[in-house]
Amino acid sequence: MTIGLVAVPAVMLTDHYGYVPGIFGYVMLIAAFLLALRLRQWWRWLPFSAVLFVCIHGWRLADTYQHPLREHLLSLPDRPQFVHVTGRLYPWTEGAELDDATAIGDLTEVRMGNEKHFKKARVKVSLPEGFRLEKPGIYEITGQISLPRPPMNPGQYDPVEFSLRNGWVASVKAEQILLKQEEKWAPSFHLLFGAEYCRQWIMRALSLGIEDRPQDTAVLLAMALGASDAAGDDIEDAFRDSGTLHIFAVSGLHVVMLAAVLGMGLRWLGVGQSRMTVIIILVVFAYAYITGWRPSAARAAFMIAIVLGAVRWNQRADVHNSLGLALLVLLVWDSNQLFMPGFQLSFAVLWAIALMATPMIDRLRPWTELDPFYPPSLASWYHWGGRWLRQQSAGLACTSLAAWIGSFPFTIGHFRTITFVGLVANLILVPVSGISIGLSCASLVFAFLGFSTLQIFINKINAWLATFMVFSASWFAGLPGANMVLDLRFEKTPPPMEMQVFHMQGGGSSGYLRAHDKDWLIDTGNVRPWRRVVRPFMRHQGINQLEGVVLTHRDVAHVGAAPLALDTGVPRLITSIHEPWTLDPGLTLFDQLGQRTRMDGPVWHRHKMGDVIPIENDSSIQVLYPGTADLYDTADNRCLVLMIRLGPTRVLWLGDAGFITEKRLLERGHDLRCDILVHGCHSTDPGGLTELMLAAQPRVIISESDSRFAEVKTPLRFDAYCLKQEIPHLRLEVTGGIHVGISPDGATLKAHRSGTTYFLPAEIR
C-alpha cells in the first residue's frame, strides 16, 4: 500500500508537467533499481517505485498527448484531412457492448497531405455503412482524419480528455477499407468476440419469461452487465440522485457478490479448496472482462485473486496490502486509469471501508451481541435471530457510512454533488441488490442446465425486485433536499450579473441568466442537450433551483426539456400569449405542461408585447413580440423577442425570428438599441435584415447556426454587416458557448472554446 501511495503522486506530477523521460530518466530508473537491490529494506524501494511510475506515465503521455500525429493535426486548420492508413482493427466496445459501426485501429503507417508519414498510432475508426469487422488482420483504410472536438460549453463532457485517457489520439471516418492480410493468431480480437457471445447469452438467459417487462429487464441487465443505456436516462438519474448508482452499474460489489455465490455453490457441490480457488479466480476475471473491464470490477477481481491466493498458499491476506497490490498492477497496466472517476471512487471507497468500518462495528458490539449476563445456552431462537439481525444491520450501516465518507471528496470534486439520502437508500437497496444478483446467478445456472421452467420463475421474482429497486431509488431521489450541487468555482468573485449562451447542434437553443441570486433559463433545448449541456452547466455553477424559465416558442429543439426544467425547484414558467397554439394537432409539449400546472396560474404566466418581467431591481425582461394580433401558424413567427436588461447591458434576444418578425419589430418602432444581439435560425424564413441591424446598433452579434444543415446556417449578410461595422460576430459553432460577465463598468464576453475575450464598456443609452 505504501508503494502504491508513492506511485500515485508520481503519476499525477508527471501528468501535470507533461514530462517524457529521456536518457536522464532511464539513467535515474536504473540507478534507483540498483540502489533498491543493494539496500534490501522494503522502504528502499520507494524511490525506485516513484521513478518507475514517472517513466511509465511519461511513456503514456508520449503515446497520446504528445504523439506526433496529434501535434501535426493541431497545427492544421480545424477540419478533417484526407488520410491513408494501414494497421490492425479491433472491435470497439462501449462499456461491454460491441459497436458494429466503430473500431479501434492500431496503425503501423499513416500517410497524409504531402506524403507525411507517421508510425504507430492508435485511432478510433468509424466504419463505412454496410462494412462488418469479422476477420482479424492488416487493413488498408482511406478516409478523413480529425481530432476529437473539445467541449463547447462549461461543465460539458470532454471528448478530448476521454479519447486521450483511453489511448487513441484521433478519429478516422473510413470511406474504404480493404483487408490486406488476414491473421490466424489474434487472441485479443477473438477474446472480444468471445466476450460478446457470452454477454448475449447472459442477456437472453436473464430476459427469458420477462420480455413483456422491458424496464425491469433493462435494470437487471444494467446490474449484471453494465448495459445501462437500455434502462434509459430517467432510471439512471434516479439511482444517481439517490446515491445508489454503484448498484445500478457493474461495480466491485457485484464481483464480490458473484464470488460469494459461486463459493457457496462450489462448496455445496463438494469441490475442494484448491480447485474452488482456481475456479473463482477464473470466473471473476472472466466476468470483469465480459462486462467491459471497468476499474471497479478489475480492482475487485485482482483483490479476490490476491486474497484467495494468499489463503491457498498459507500467507496472511491483509486488505491494505491487497488493495495496494491491485492499485500497482492496474497502474502498470494503464496509468491513465488514475484520472478516471470510477477508478478513484473504487479505491477510495474500499480503503475507507477497510479503515473505518471495523472500528465502527466494534463500537456497536455491545448492542449487537447477546446480553453478557444471559447464558447463551438459555437463549431462544428469538434471541439468536435478533442478534443476527442487529449484527447485519450494524455491519451494513457502518459499511455504508464508511463508503459514503470515502466517496464524499470525489463525488464533490467530480460531480459537485452531495447525496444526503445515500446513507439510508443503501441500507435498503444494497441487500436487495445482493438478493437480485444471487437470483441472476441461479438463473444462469438453470439456463446452463436447461431447466427453463425454474429459470423463468426466478426471472419473474427478479423482475419484481427490479421494480422495487427502481421505485425505491426514485422515491429517495425525489425527497426534498435529497441531493445538492455545490458551486466550487475557485476563480475570482463572479460578477454580480452574468449570462451564458449555449452552443447546441441542429438548431437548438438555450441561455442562462443570473442577476445577483436569481437564476433564469431562456429555453431549455431538447432532452438530450439538456442532459449533456444545460444540466452539467447547472451542476458546474452549483445551481439547485431556478427562479424562472422562459419558453420562446413551440419548437422541440428549444423547449423539449421543459418538463425536466420544471422539476428544478418549480420555477416560474414564461410563455407567449399564443401558447399553446389553438390549431396545433395532437398533444403538444405545451399541452403536456398544462396537465402539470395551470395556465395563467401561480407558475405558468403568459405574456404579450409590452409586458415587463422583473428579475431584480436593475434587471428585467421586456417582451417586444408577439402582440395579440400576431397570429401565425408557423411557431418561429410567434416566438418571443426579448429585450433583456442586466444592469447597464442590454441584450436583444431575437431567437428564431425571421423576416416577418423583424419587419413587424421595425414597423412598430420599438427601441431595439442593444449592446449584444443574439440571433437564432428560422428554418424557412431567414432573418438578419440589415435595417434591423442598423436600428439595433449592436456592439457584438452572437449567432446560432449549424453549417451541416442549409436551413440553420447563419445568413451571409451577418458577416457582411459585422465586417462593415467592424464589430465582432461570434458564431457559436466556432467559438463554443459565450459567457457574459456584467458589472457596472460594462460586459466582458469570453468564448469557451476559442478563449477569445471582448470587453464592452458601459454606455448611457
N, C-alpha and C positions, 0 to 999 in steps of 0.2 A: 504493500500500500504506500509506503514512504517513497519508494522508487517511482511509483505511478504518479504521486503528487508532485514529484520533481519534474516528471515528463510533461505535465500539463502546462506549467508556466513556460517551459522551454518551447513548446509548440506555439503558445499564444504570443510570446515575444518574437519568435521567428516570423509569424504571420503578420504581426503589426509592422515590423521593419522591412518585410519583404526580402529577408536575407536568403541568398542562394549560396551554398558552400562551394568555395573554390579549392585551390590547393591548400590554403591555410586551414580550411575546415577539415579536410581529410587528414592533415598532419595532426590537428588537435584531437580528432577522433582516435587515431592510432595511439597517440601519447596517453590519452585518458584510459584506453583499454589496457595498455602495458602497465600503467600505474595501478589499475584495479587488480591485475593479476599478481603484482608484486606485493601489494598490501591486501591481505585476504579478509580483513574485517568487512562486513556487509556494507557498512556506510561508505566505504571507499568506492563503491560502485555508483554512488550518486552523481559525481561529476561526469563519469562515462555515460550514464543514462541521459543527463542533460545535453551533452554534446551529441549523443546518438540521435536524439529526437529533434535537435536543431537541424541536423543533416537530413533526417528522414523528411521533415516537413519542408525543408528548403528544396529538396528534390521534387516534392509535390507541387510547390509553387512554380518551379521552373517548368513543369509539365502542363500547367494550367494558366495561372495569372500572367506568367512571363513567357508563355510559349511564343516562338517567332511568328507562327501563323496568326495568332491573335493580335500581336503587336502590328503586323503588316496590315491586317484588316482595319485596325483602329486608325491607321494613317490614311486610309482611303475614304472617299465620300460615303456617307451613310446610306448605302443602297446595296442590294445583292450583286455579287460579282460572279461571272461565269467561271466554272472550275471543272477540272478533270482529275478524278482521284482514283486511287487503287488501294484496296485493303480488304480486310475481313469484316463481315457483317454479323451482328448478333441480335437476337430479338430484343425489343425494348420492353421493359417491364414497368408498369405504372403501379407501384406497390408490389403486388404479386401477379397482376394480370398482364398477359401479353397483349401488346398493341399491334395488330396486323398492319397498320399504316406507318409504323415507325420502327426504326432500328438504330443500333449503336454501331458506329464504324470505327475500327482500329485501322487507321490508314498507314500505309507504308510509303505512299508518294502522293503529293499534292502539286498539281500544275495549274497556274492561273496567270492571267494577264500576259505579260511578255515572257512566257515560259518560266515563270517564277516557281522554283521547286522548294518544297518543304518535306521533311521526313518525320514519320512517326507522330501522328496527331490523332486524337480521339474526338469524334464529332457525332452529333445527332443527325440522323438521316430520315427525311420524310420520303417514303417510298411512292413511286408512281401509282396511279389508280390502276387496280387490277393485278398488281405485282404481289406475289406472296413469297416471303422468305422461307424456303423449305429445305434448302441444302446449304451446308457449311462449305466455305471455300473462299477463294480470292475473287473479288468482284471489281469490275471497272464501272465507274459511275461518272456521268456528266450531268451538270445541273447548275444551280445557283447557290453560292455560299454566302452566309451573313453571320453576324454576331447576334446573340440574344439581345433584345431591346431592354434597356434599363427601365425601372418603374417610372410611370408618367405622373404619379400623384403621391403625396406624402402618405406613409404608412402602408403603401401597397406592396404586395408580394414582389420580390426581386428576382426576375428570371436570370439575370447575370450571375448573381451570387449562387443561385441554385445550380446552374449549369457548371460553374467552375468548381464548386464543392463536390459535385458528383463526377468530376473528372473530364467533362467534354468542353471543348473550347469554342466551338462554332456549330452552326446548323447548316445542313446541306439539303436543299429541295431538289431531289433527284428527278431528272427528266428521262433518263435512260439508264438501265442497269443491265450489265452483261456478266454472266458467270465465266470467269477466265480460267479458273482451275478449281475443281471440286476436291475437298479434303475428306478422307475417310476417317481420320483420327481427329475429332473435335469434341472433347469431353464437355467443355463449357457450353457449347451450342446445344448438345443433346441433353445436358442436365436441365437447361432452361425449358426445353420442350417436355422433358420428363416431369418437371415440377408442374407445368401447366396441365399435363394429363392427370396427375394426382389431384390437382386443385379442382378440375372439372368433375372428377369422380366424387370428391367430397361434397361439392355443390349439389350434385344430383342426389347423393345419399341423404343429405340434411334437408333437402326440399321435398322429398317423397311424401305424398299424402297431405301436404300443406300448400300446394300450388295456388289454392284459392285465397291464401292469406299472404300477399306479396310483401306487405310491410313487415310482418313478423319474420318471414323468411329472410328478408334483407338484413334485419337486425341480427339474426343468428349467423348469417354468412359474414357479416362485418365482425362479429365476435370471434368466429372460428378462423377466418381467412384474411381479415382486414379489408374486405370489399365494401367499404363504407359508402361508395358512390351510389350503389343501388338503393340504399336506405333513404337518400335524399338529404338536402341541407337542413331541413327543419328538424329532423330527428337528431342529426349530428349536433346542431346548435343546442338542442335540449340537453344532451349529455355533456357538452362543453360548459354550458352555463350553470349546470348543476354540479360541476367539479368531478364528474364521473366519466370523462372521455376515455380514460385508460380501460374502462370496462367495454366500451363500445368498439374499440380498436384492439388489434393484437398487441399484447404487451408482455412483459416478463411474468405478470400474474397468470396469463393463460399458459405459458410454457411450464411454470411450476405446477399449476393445477393438472396439466396434461401428464407431467412426470409422476405426480402423486396418484392419479387414477390408474396409470399404466403400472406403477409399482404394486398397487393393491391387486390389480388383475393378475399380474405375474405371480405374486405370492399365492394367490388362490389356486393358480394352476400348478403350484409346486415347483416353480423354476428356481434354481439355486441362485445364491447371492452374486456369484461372479458373472454368470450369464445374464442375470437380471440387470446388473450394472451396465454391461455392454449394450444390451437391447435398449435400455432407457436413453443412454447417451446417443446412440444412433438415431432413435426416433425423435428426440428433441432437436437435434441438429437438422434432421430432415424436415421437421415441422417449421423451424426457423427459416430454412431455405425456401420451402414451398410458399410461405407467407411473405416473402419479399426481403428476407434478411434485415428486418428492422433492427435498429440499435438495441432496443429493449429486449427483443426476442433473442438476438445474438448474445447479448450480455448474459441473459438467463441461461441460455444453452451452455455457454462456457463455464458459468458458475456451477451448474448442475454437474457438468463433466468433471470439474475440479474437485467438488465436494465428494461425489461418488467415487472418483478415482482415488482420493486420499483414503477413504474408508476401505476401499478394495485392497490397497497396498499398506494398510495399517499405519497411516500417517494422520496427524492431527489436522482437521479441516477447520481453519479459522476464517470466519466470514470476512474479516477485513483483508486478510491476505488473498483470499479467493477473489474478492471484488477488485483488489489491486492488480492481480494477475490478469483477470478478464479485461481490465482497463488497458494494460500494457499490450496485450495481444491485439485488441481492436485498434489501438493507436498505431501499432506497427502495420496492421492490415491497411488502414486508411486514416491518416492523421486528420484529414478534413472532417471526420465524423465529430471531432471535439466541438465544432462550431454549430452542430445541429441541435435544435431544442430537444428533440427526442432523446438524443444521447445524453445530454446534460441532465435532463429530468430523470432518466432511468437510473443513472448512477447516484445522483443526489438523493433521490427518494430512498433507494435501497440502503445507502450509507446512513441516512438519518434513522431509518428503522433499526439498523444494526446498533447504532449508538444510543438511541433513546427509548426504543420500545421495551426492551428487557428491564431497565431500571424503573420505568413507569409501571410495568406489570408487577415488579417486586414490591413497589409501594402499595399496590392494591391487594397483595397476597392475604392480609388478614380478612379482607372481605370475601375473597374468592374461595378460601379454604373452609373446611368444617370447623365448628367451634372446638378449640383445643381442649376444652374441659368435657367434651362429649365423646364417649368411647366410640371409635369407628365401628366396632362390632355391633353396636346398637343402632347404627344409622340405617334408616329405611331407604327404599328406592326414591322416596320423595327428597330426602336429604342429599343423596348422591346425585340425583337429577338436577337439583338446584345448584349444587356445587359445580357440576359440568356446565350448566347454563351460565353461571356467573364467570367461570373461567373463560369460556368462549367469548362472552360479551366484553370482558376486560381486555382480552387479547386483541379482539377486533378494534375496540375503541382506542387502545394505546397505539396499535399499528397504524390506524387511520390518522390519529393525531400526529404521530411522528412523520408519516408520509406527507401530510399537509404542511408541516413545518419545513421539511426538506425541499418541497416543491415551491414554497412561498416565494423565495427571491427570484426563481427562474420564471414563474408564471407572471410575476410583476415585470421582470426585465424583458421577456419576450412578448407577452400578451397584454401587459399593463392592466391586469385584471386580478381582483381578489374575489374568490368564490367562497362566501361565508357558509353556504349551506352544504358545501362539500363534505364537511366532517360528518354530519348526520346522514346525508344521502349515501355515503359509502358504507355506513353501518348496515343499511338495508340492501343496497344493490350488490355489494361485494359477495355476501353469502349466496344471494340469488344467482349471481353470475357463475359462482362456483358450481352450484347445482346444475345450471344450464350447460356448462362445459362438460360436466360428468355425463349428462344425458346425451350430449353430442358425441362423446367418445363411445357410449354404449350403442348409439345409433349406427356409428361407423362399423363397430364390431359385428352387429347383427346384419348390416349390409354386406360385409365381407363373407359372413357365414350363409347368407341367402335367406335369413328369417325376415321376410319383408313385412309380415303382419306386426311383429314386435317392433320393427323399425318405424312403421307408420304410427303406431301407438305412442312411442317415445317422442317422435317428432311433433305430434299434436300437443303433448304435455309441454314440450319445449316452446312451442308457439305461444301457449298461454303465458309461460314465464316471460317471453319476449314482450308480449302485450303489457304485462305488469311492469316490466323494467322501463318501457317507453313512457307509460303513464306516470310512473314514479319520477323519472328524470324530468318530464315536462312539468309536473306539479312542483317539484323543488325549484326548477329554473324559473317558474312563474311567481314564486313568493316575492313579496316586496323586499327589496334590499338583498335579494339572493346573491347578486354579484355586483361589483362596482369596478369601473375603469378609472385609472389614475392619470393625471397629466404629469408625465415625467420628462418634459422638455427642460433640459438644463441650460438652454441658452439664456441670453439676457431677457429681462422682463418683457413679455409680449406687449404690443401696442394696445391702447385702450379699445380700439376697434380694428377688425380685420375682415377680410373677405377671401374666399378660395373659390376659384372657378376650376372645376374638374375637367380633365380630358376623358371623354368617353367615345368609344368607337360606334360606328353605324348610325350617327345622327342623334345619339342620346345626349342628355344634358343634365347638369346639376350644379348648384353652387351653394356655398355656405357663408353665412353672415354671423358675425359676433359684434355686438355693441355692449361693451362693459361685460356684464354677466349674462346676457341674453343670447341664446344660440338659435339660429334660424336656418332652414334649408329652403332653397328655391328649386323646386323639382327634386326628384329622388333617383332618376334613372330607372332602368328596369331591374328585375330581381337579381340577375347575375351581376351587373355593375354595382348594385347596392352592396352585395356581399364582398365584392372584390375591390371596390374603390371607396364608396361612401362610408360603409360601416368600419373598415380598417382605419380610415381617416378619423372617424369619431373616437375610436379607441386610442389612436395616436394623440389626439387632442385631450383625452380624458373627459369626453362628453357623455354624461349619463342620461341627460334629459334635454329634450328640445323644447324651446318656447313656442315655436310655430313652424309650419310647413306650408309654403306657397306652391300650389299646383297650377302651372300656367295654362295647360290645355290638355285635352284628352288624346294623348299620344303615349302609347305604352313605353316607348324609348325614353320618355320624360317622367312618367308618373307610375310606371308599372309596380314599383316597390312601395307605393303609398301605404298599403296596409301594414307593411313592416315598420315604416316610419311612425305610424300611429301607436305602435307598441312602445315607442321610446318616450315614456312619461306622459302619454296622451296629450300631445301638443295641440295648439290651435291649428285648424285646417282652413287655408285661404284658397278660394277658387273664384273663377269668373261667375258673374250673374247668370251666364248662359249654360252653366254646367250643373247637372247633366243635361246634355242636349236632347230635346224632346223627340227628335227624329232618329236618334241613334237606335239601330236594331239590336235586339237581344239584351243580355245583362252585361253592361259595360262596367269598367272599373269604378266609375263614379256611382253607379247603381249599387255595386257591392259595398262601397263605403257608406252609402245611405242605409244599408242594413245594419251597420255597426254604430253609426251615430246620426243623429237627426240633422237635416239641413236647416240652416239658419237658427241653430240651437247654440248651446254654450261652447261647442267645439267647432262645428263647421260654420264658417262665415263666408258669404258670397258677396263679391264687390264688383263695382262698375266704375266707369270713367269718373274721375274727380274724387273718389274716396281716398282717404289717407289712413294708413295702418301704422299706428305708433309703435316704436320699438323701445326707445329711450328718449330722454328729453331732447337730445341733439341728434336723434336718428329716427328715420321714418321711411315708409314705403308708400309712394303715391301711385295710384293706378291711372295711367294715361289712356288705356284702351283695354277692352271694348266698351262702347256705350250700349245703352238699351236697344238702339236701332241697328246695331252691327250684327245682323242675323245672317251668318254664312254657314253653309253646311260643312265646309271643309274646316277641320279642327284648327289647322295652322292659322286660318284667317280669323279665329276667335281667341287667339292666345293673348294672355295678359302681357301688356307692355308696362314696365315699371320704371319709375324714377326713384332710385334708392339714394337716400341722403345719410351718409355716415360721417358725422362731424362736418368738416369743410369740404368733403369729397362727394361729388355727385356721380352716380353710376346709372347710365341708361341701359336697362336690360331689355333688349328687343326680342329675345327668344327666337322663335321660328317665324317672326314676322316677315311677310313677303311684300310684293309690290302693292297689293290692295291696302294692307295695313299701313304701310309707310305713307301712301297717298292720303289716307284718312288723317294721320297724325299731322301732316303738313297743312291740310285743308282747315283743320280745327285750330291752328295757331298755337299749339302748346309750346311752352318754353322747353325746348329739347336740349338746351346747352348742358354739357356734361364734361367731366374730366375723363371718364372711362366709358367706352361703349362696348357692350357685349352682344354679339350677333350670332344667331344660330343658323339653321339651314331649312328653308322652306322647300319641300320636296318637289313642288310643281310650279311655284311662282316666286323665283328668286328675288330677293330684295337687295339692299345695299345701294339705294338710289343716291346719286351724287347730291341732289337737292337736300336730302335728309342729312347727309354728312355735313354739308355746309351750314344747315340750321343747328345741328348738334354741336359742331365745333369740338369734337373730342380731341384730347391730347394723346390718347392711346386707344387703339382698337383691338379687342380680343375677339377672335372668330373661331367658331366650332365648325369642323369640317372633317371629312373622311375621303381622301383622294382616291380610294379604291372604288368609290361609287359616284357616278356622274351627278346624281340627284342631290348629293350632300357635299358637293365641292364648294369652296369659297369663290364667290364671283370675282372675276379678274379686276373689276372696277375698284374693289377694295384696295388692291395693291397699287393701282394707278393713283387713287386718291391719296393714299399714305405716302407714296413716293413724291407726289407733287407738293403735299403739305409738310413733308419732312417730319412725319410723326411715326412712331413705332406701330407696326402691325404684327401682333402676336398670334400666330396660328397654333392652336393647342396641340395639333398632331405633331408639330415640330418642337415646340417649346415645352410640352407637358403642361400639367396644371399650373395655374398662375396664382400666387399668393399676394394679397394686397394688404400691407400693414398701414393703418391710418392713424395719424396723430394730429394735433393742432397745427403742426408745421406743414403737413401735406401727406402724400401717399407714396409708399415705396412698393414697387412691383418686383417680384422675383419669380423667374421661370424655374420650375422644379427640375426639368431635365437638362436644359442648357445652362442654367445658373445665371442667366443674364438678369441684370438689375436695372431698374429705371426709377428715378425719383421725380415726383410731380409736386412742386411747391404749392402750398395753398394759395388760391386766388379768390378775390372778392367778386362775386357774381351778383 
